[in-house]
Amino acid sequence: MILANRIGAVSMAELTAWADEKVLSTDEPPSFIIDLALGEIPVSPKELDFTRNEASEVEISRLARLIFETLNRTADLNEFGFHCYQLALISKGRACELLHWASDEIYLCSEGVKSFSESEPLIRGALNEIVATSA
């Protein structure tokens, strides 16, 4: 959820609401959940400090699945492209390449240089490749 917030796929209000639910459903919630419920992004324990730690392939795959859902529920290409670009910035290797490509492709579609109907299957294929890494 913290990474989803970092790439803009989950708002701070949604992240806080999620943490609030965790606080209410847990007898002794961890301090980082309380931090999130208070609207603060924790850096402790160190595994949550995504400024200093890289996201794993599994985390990137899960986030790709989340932004894939954005494509399915919205017609806002700019929002989807933004999420792809932000995820590319915290990715590495093949996922990074595919996400940068998808972001560029979406930009070209939104500018009318390319047709989204022609590019969409390729974009979906790129995201499916990233999502498949956690399967």
NUNU-470037 format. One line per field, with one value per residue: x, y, z of N, C-alpha, C in turn; residue number from 1; chain; residue in three letters. Coordinates in nm, 3 decimals. Last residue first. Layout:
nxx	c(X; ...)
nyy	c(Y; ...)
nzz	c(Z; ...)
caxx	c(X; ...)
cayy	c(Y; ...)
cazz	c(Z; ...)
cxx	c(X; ...)
cyy	c(Y; ...)
czz	c(Z; ...)
i	c(NUM; ...)
ch	c(A; ...)
aa	c(Ala; ...)
//
This chain:
nxx	c(0.362; 0.513; 0.536; 0.299; 0.314; 0.476; 0.308; 0.092; 0.210; 0.242; -0.024; -0.130; 0.015; -0.087; -0.359; -0.335; -0.267; -0.508; -0.650; -0.491; -0.280; -0.049; -0.075; -0.240; -0.156; -0.222; -0.033; 0.203; 0.154; 0.153; 0.421; 0.548; 0.448; 0.552; 0.830; 0.845; 0.765; 0.971; 1.196; 1.120; 1.108; 1.379; 1.540; 1.329; 1.131; 1.070; 0.998; 0.778; 0.585; 0.561; 0.466; 0.221; 0.091; 0.077; -0.092; -0.329; -0.371; -0.397; -0.626; -0.906; -1.102; -1.090; -1.071; -0.843; -0.641; -0.651; -0.559; -0.295; -0.221; -0.220; -0.025; 0.191; 0.204; 0.281; 0.533; 0.668; 0.672; 0.827; 1.069; 1.086; 1.226; 1.511; 1.547; 1.530; 1.266; 1.122; 1.118; 1.030; 1.245; 1.296; 0.975; 1.037; 0.934; 0.590; 0.419; 0.128; -0.138; -0.211; -0.199; 0.080; 0.137; 0.005; 0.170; 0.408; 0.352; 0.095; -0.187; -0.327; -0.572; -0.715; -0.904; -0.828; -0.596; -0.703; -0.855; -0.647; -0.520; -0.719; -0.720; -0.461; -0.490; -0.687; -0.545; -0.338; -0.437; -0.272; -0.109; 0.126; 0.349; 0.309; 0.087; 0.208; 0.387; 0.199; 0.083)
nyy	c(-1.492; -1.274; -1.228; -1.146; -0.870; -0.834; -0.933; -0.760; -0.527; -0.603; -0.650; -0.393; -0.277; -0.421; -0.350; -0.056; 0.034; 0.054; 0.226; 0.452; 0.546; 0.820; 1.090; 1.189; 1.209; 0.962; 0.805; 0.894; 0.810; 0.536; 0.498; 0.575; 0.374; 0.146; 0.194; 0.187; -0.080; -0.222; -0.144; -0.243; -0.517; -0.575; -0.364; -0.217; 0.052; 0.305; 0.411; 0.262; 0.379; 0.624; 0.529; 0.416; 0.643; 0.798; 0.638; 0.668; 0.943; 0.957; 0.808; 0.745; 0.567; 0.295; 0.022; -0.085; 0.073; -0.011; -0.270; -0.206; -0.123; -0.379; -0.512; -0.357; -0.427; -0.693; -0.655; -0.522; -0.728; -0.915; -0.781; -0.524; -0.199; -0.114; 0.127; 0.399; 0.447; 0.266; 0.134; -0.103; -0.230; -0.104; -0.037; 0.292; 0.488; 0.564; 0.846; 0.950; 0.942; 0.787; 0.542; 0.518; 0.488; 0.246; 0.087; 0.104; -0.026; -0.278; -0.307; -0.513; -0.606; -0.495; -0.347; -0.081; -0.083; -0.144; 0.085; 0.272; 0.189; 0.262; 0.538; 0.599; 0.533; 0.715; 0.954; 0.930; 0.702; 0.487; 0.543; 0.685; 0.561; 0.567; 0.404; 0.165; 0.153; 0.119; -0.120)
nzz	c(-1.062; -1.082; -1.352; -1.463; -1.465; -1.690; -1.892; -1.869; -1.965; -2.235; -2.308; -2.285; -2.493; -2.709; -2.705; -2.740; -2.992; -3.129; -2.965; -2.965; -3.224; -3.197; -3.166; -2.972; -2.716; -2.618; -2.756; -2.641; -2.377; -2.415; -2.483; -2.245; -2.073; -2.199; -2.165; -1.888; -1.852; -1.979; -1.823; -1.570; -1.624; -1.683; -1.445; -1.193; -1.053; -0.996; -1.242; -1.317; -1.159; -1.293; -1.544; -1.472; -1.370; -1.607; -1.762; -1.612; -1.644; -1.925; -1.981; -1.840; -1.824; -1.593; -1.545; -1.667; -1.567; -1.302; -1.326; -1.369; -1.121; -0.996; -1.142; -1.067; -0.799; -0.827; -0.949; -0.747; -0.556; -0.695; -0.717; -0.458; -0.441; -0.245; 0.014; 0.061; 0.019; 0.154; 0.438; 0.534; 0.641; 0.884; 1.045; 0.945; 0.808; 0.724; 0.648; 0.820; 0.896; 1.100; 0.985; 0.968; 1.243; 1.285; 1.134; 1.275; 1.517; 1.486; 1.711; 1.901; 1.787; 1.485; 1.358; 1.381; 1.226; 0.974; 0.927; 0.914; 0.680; 0.495; 0.538; 0.448; 0.178; 0.101; 0.147; -0.034; -0.300; -0.510; -0.720; -0.683; -0.601; -0.324; -0.289; -0.347; -0.133; 0.070; 0.000)
caxx	c(0.279; 0.482; 0.659; 0.329; 0.228; 0.524; 0.441; 0.074; 0.173; 0.359; 0.073; -0.180; 0.031; 0.056; -0.320; -0.385; -0.161; -0.401; -0.709; -0.495; -0.416; -0.082; 0.027; -0.298; -0.125; -0.296; -0.177; 0.183; 0.171; 0.030; 0.315; 0.572; 0.426; 0.407; 0.773; 0.881; 0.684; 0.832; 1.190; 1.147; 0.987; 1.276; 1.541; 1.458; 1.153; 1.113; 1.105; 0.905; 0.626; 0.605; 0.593; 0.324; 0.118; 0.150; 0.046; -0.267; -0.355; -0.290; -0.496; -0.806; -1.065; -1.092; -1.185; -0.972; -0.669; -0.681; -0.699; -0.369; -0.240; -0.305; -0.163; 0.152; 0.168; 0.153; 0.428; 0.647; 0.602; 0.691; 0.995; 1.113; 1.107; 1.446; 1.536; 1.661; 1.361; 1.140; 1.184; 0.929; 1.187; 1.373; 1.103; 1.076; 1.061; 0.695; 0.480; 0.273; -0.102; -0.194; -0.332; 0.000; 0.194; -0.042; 0.028; 0.403; 0.367; 0.234; -0.131; -0.206; -0.561; -0.600; -0.921; -0.952; -0.588; -0.609; -0.921; -0.750; -0.451; -0.676; -0.841; -0.498; -0.389; -0.713; -0.671; -0.306; -0.423; -0.354; -0.223; 0.003; 0.334; 0.426; 0.076; 0.096; 0.438; 0.290; 0.000)
cayy	c(-1.614; -1.318; -1.259; -1.289; -0.935; -0.793; -0.991; -0.903; -0.536; -0.564; -0.758; -0.500; -0.226; -0.426; -0.491; -0.119; 0.018; -0.031; 0.095; 0.369; 0.508; 0.679; 1.042; 1.164; 1.322; 1.077; 0.788; 0.912; 0.953; 0.602; 0.461; 0.649; 0.515; 0.165; 0.183; 0.311; 0.029; -0.234; -0.118; -0.100; -0.445; -0.585; -0.470; -0.240; -0.083; 0.223; 0.477; 0.241; 0.243; 0.622; 0.601; 0.334; 0.530; 0.848; 0.661; 0.537; 0.886; 1.030; 0.757; 0.850; 0.605; 0.437; 0.095; -0.150; 0.076; 0.129; -0.250; -0.271; -0.019; -0.270; -0.564; -0.360; -0.290; -0.661; -0.731; -0.454; -0.602; -0.951; -0.815; -0.657; -0.284; -0.135; -0.013; 0.336; 0.543; 0.241; 0.255; -0.011; -0.288; -0.062; -0.106; 0.189; 0.439; 0.517; 0.731; 0.958; 1.012; 0.929; 0.591; 0.533; 0.600; 0.367; 0.098; 0.159; 0.120; -0.234; -0.284; -0.434; -0.570; -0.558; -0.492; -0.124; -0.047; -0.238; -0.046; 0.283; 0.174; 0.123; 0.460; 0.625; 0.465; 0.571; 0.930; 0.928; 0.834; 0.493; 0.456; 0.760; 0.575; 0.634; 0.548; 0.209; 0.169; 0.235; 0.000)
cazz	c(-1.068; -0.946; -1.278; -1.464; -1.364; -1.558; -1.873; -1.837; -1.824; -2.154; -2.314; -2.197; -2.356; -2.680; -2.686; -2.617; -2.893; -3.184; -2.997; -2.846; -3.190; -3.218; -3.259; -3.102; -2.803; -2.566; -2.782; -2.785; -2.407; -2.369; -2.578; -2.369; -2.043; -2.188; -2.299; -1.959; -1.796; -2.026; -1.968; -1.589; -1.581; -1.788; -1.545; -1.256; -1.104; -0.882; -1.167; -1.388; -1.128; -1.154; -1.534; -1.538; -1.283; -1.490; -1.804; -1.630; -1.511; -1.858; -2.022; -1.826; -1.960; -1.625; -1.490; -1.690; -1.711; -1.334; -1.289; -1.476; -1.222; -0.945; -1.142; -1.208; -0.835; -0.761; -1.017; -0.875; -0.527; -0.655; -0.839; -0.514; -0.443; -0.374; -0.028; 0.068; -0.035; 0.012; 0.388; 0.482; 0.519; 0.767; 1.029; 1.039; 0.756; 0.814; 0.584; 0.806; 0.772; 1.131; 1.024; 0.846; 1.166; 1.355; 1.096; 1.140; 1.516; 1.483; 1.577; 1.919; 1.929; 1.551; 1.354; 1.445; 1.368; 1.037; 0.935; 1.019; 0.808; 0.505; 0.566; 0.587; 0.260; 0.092; 0.218; 0.109; -0.238; -0.389; -0.746; -0.709; -0.746; -0.381; -0.262; -0.431; -0.270; 0.073; 0.000)
cxx	c(0.361; 0.401; 0.632; 0.454; 0.264; 0.445; 0.497; 0.209; 0.151; 0.327; 0.197; -0.082; -0.015; 0.085; -0.171; -0.346; -0.206; -0.293; -0.606; -0.553; -0.414; -0.226; 0.000; -0.199; -0.180; -0.271; -0.255; 0.037; 0.146; 0.038; 0.184; 0.462; 0.443; 0.373; 0.622; 0.823; 0.718; 0.746; 1.046; 1.135; 1.004; 1.149; 1.429; 1.442; 1.293; 1.138; 1.154; 1.022; 0.759; 0.652; 0.648; 0.461; 0.227; 0.186; 0.134; -0.120; -0.284; -0.265; -0.381; -0.667; -0.957; -1.054; -1.191; -1.091; -0.806; -0.717; -0.743; -0.518; -0.309; -0.327; -0.260; 0.009; 0.127; 0.108; 0.290; 0.534; 0.572; 0.611; 0.850; 1.033; 1.144; 1.323; 1.467; 1.661; 1.499; 1.224; 1.218; 0.988; 1.082; 1.318; 1.167; 0.960; 1.117; 0.823; 0.597; 0.325; 0.047; -0.150; -0.327; -0.138; 0.112; 0.011; -0.032; 0.259; 0.360; 0.242; 0.016; -0.141; -0.442; -0.593; -0.808; -0.967; -0.711; -0.598; -0.832; -0.821; -0.549; -0.609; -0.808; -0.621; -0.422; -0.616; -0.706; -0.431; -0.386; -0.330; -0.320; -0.119; 0.204; 0.412; 0.190; 0.073; 0.328; 0.347; 0.087)
cyy	c(-1.739; -1.447; -1.305; -1.325; -1.083; -0.865; -0.957; -0.972; -0.680; -0.575; -0.728; -0.617; -0.333; -0.381; -0.506; -0.265; -0.060; -0.060; 0.000; 0.232; 0.416; 0.656; 0.896; 1.116; 1.304; 1.203; 0.911; 0.896; 0.978; 0.752; 0.532; 0.623; 0.601; 0.311; 0.209; 0.310; 0.163; -0.120; -0.119; -0.063; -0.296; -0.509; -0.460; -0.350; -0.095; 0.078; 0.394; 0.299; 0.211; 0.483; 0.597; 0.400; 0.439; 0.734; 0.711; 0.549; 0.751; 0.975; 0.827; 0.795; 0.713; 0.459; 0.243; -0.066; 0.019; 0.141; -0.107; -0.256; -0.075; -0.163; -0.455; -0.411; -0.280; -0.520; -0.698; -0.523; -0.525; -0.823; -0.848; -0.678; -0.417; -0.223; -0.020; 0.190; 0.480; 0.348; 0.234; 0.116; -0.197; -0.120; -0.077; 0.091; 0.330; 0.477; 0.687; 0.831; 1.029; 1.011; 0.740; 0.589; 0.626; 0.491; 0.222; 0.173; 0.179; -0.082; -0.239; -0.410; -0.479; -0.512; -0.568; -0.276; -0.100; -0.211; -0.148; 0.150; 0.183; 0.098; 0.312; 0.544; 0.481; 0.491; 0.781; 0.902; 0.821; 0.629; 0.451; 0.675; 0.646; 0.655; 0.623; 0.358; 0.215; 0.260; 0.126)
czz	c(-1.047; -0.944; -1.137; -1.384; -1.353; -1.449; -1.735; -1.815; -1.781; -2.005; -2.229; -2.194; -2.257; -2.538; -2.652; -2.601; -2.770; -3.081; -3.058; -2.877; -3.069; -3.177; -3.295; -3.206; -2.944; -2.648; -2.736; -2.824; -2.556; -2.398; -2.543; -2.471; -2.168; -2.161; -2.294; -2.100; -1.861; -1.976; -2.019; -1.737; -1.603; -1.751; -1.647; -1.361; -1.159; -0.923; -1.049; -1.309; -1.197; -1.113; -1.392; -1.522; -1.342; -1.397; -1.691; -1.669; -1.520; -1.718; -1.951; -1.857; -1.958; -1.771; -1.527; -1.644; -1.739; -1.482; -1.317; -1.451; -1.346; -1.051; -1.098; -1.221; -0.982; -0.796; -0.958; -0.952; -0.655; -0.626; -0.807; -0.642; -0.508; -0.358; -0.163; 0.020; -0.040; -0.056; 0.241; 0.424; 0.456; 0.636; 0.894; 1.052; 0.847; 0.739; 0.672; 0.741; 0.751; 1.010; 1.056; 0.877; 1.040; 1.284; 1.163; 1.089; 1.376; 1.471; 1.586; 1.783; 1.957; 1.696; 1.426; 1.451; 1.441; 1.188; 1.005; 1.038; 0.925; 0.640; 0.581; 0.626; 0.408; 0.178; 0.216; 0.192; -0.091; -0.325; -0.628; -0.736; -0.783; -0.532; -0.329; -0.412; -0.364; -0.066; 0.000)
i	c(135; 134; 133; 132; 131; 130; 129; 128; 127; 126; 125; 124; 123; 122; 121; 120; 119; 118; 117; 116; 115; 114; 113; 112; 111; 110; 109; 108; 107; 106; 105; 104; 103; 102; 101; 100; 99; 98; 97; 96; 95; 94; 93; 92; 91; 90; 89; 88; 87; 86; 85; 84; 83; 82; 81; 80; 79; 78; 77; 76; 75; 74; 73; 72; 71; 70; 69; 68; 67; 66; 65; 64; 63; 62; 61; 60; 59; 58; 57; 56; 55; 54; 53; 52; 51; 50; 49; 48; 47; 46; 45; 44; 43; 42; 41; 40; 39; 38; 37; 36; 35; 34; 33; 32; 31; 30; 29; 28; 27; 26; 25; 24; 23; 22; 21; 20; 19; 18; 17; 16; 15; 14; 13; 12; 11; 10; 9; 8; 7; 6; 5; 4; 3; 2; 1)
ch	c(A; A; A; A; A; A; A; A; A; A; A; A; A; A; A; A; A; A; A; A; A; A; A; A; A; A; A; A; A; A; A; A; A; A; A; A; A; A; A; A; A; A; A; A; A; A; A; A; A; A; A; A; A; A; A; A; A; A; A; A; A; A; A; A; A; A; A; A; A; A; A; A; A; A; A; A; A; A; A; A; A; A; A; A; A; A; A; A; A; A; A; A; A; A; A; A; A; A; A; A; A; A; A; A; A; A; A; A; A; A; A; A; A; A; A; A; A; A; A; A; A; A; A; A; A; A; A; A; A; A; A; A; A; A; A)
aa	c(Ala; Ser; Thr; Ala; Val; Ile; Glu; Asn; Leu; Ala; Gly; Arg; Ile; Leu; Pro; Glu; Ser; Glu; Ser; Phe; Ser; Lys; Val; Gly; Glu; Ser; Cys; Leu; Tyr; Ile; Glu; Asp; Ser; Ala; Trp; His; Leu; Leu; Glu; Cys; Ala; Arg; Gly; Lys; Ser; Ile; Leu; Ala; Leu; Gln; Tyr; Cys; His; Phe; Gly; Phe; Glu; Asn; Leu; Asp; Ala; Thr; Arg; Asn; Leu; Thr; Glu; Phe; Ile; Leu; Arg; Ala; Leu; Arg; Ser; Ile; Glu; Val; Glu; Ser; Ala; Glu; Asn; Arg; Thr; Phe; Asp; Leu; Glu; Lys; Pro; Ser; Val; Pro; Ile; Glu; Gly; Leu; Ala; Leu; Asp; Ile; Ile; Phe; Ser; Pro; Pro; Glu; Asp; Thr; Ser; Leu; Val; Lys; Glu; Asp; Ala; Trp; Ala; Thr; Leu; Glu; Ala; Met; Ser; Val; Ala; Gly; Ile; Arg; Asn; Ala; Leu; Ile; Met)
//
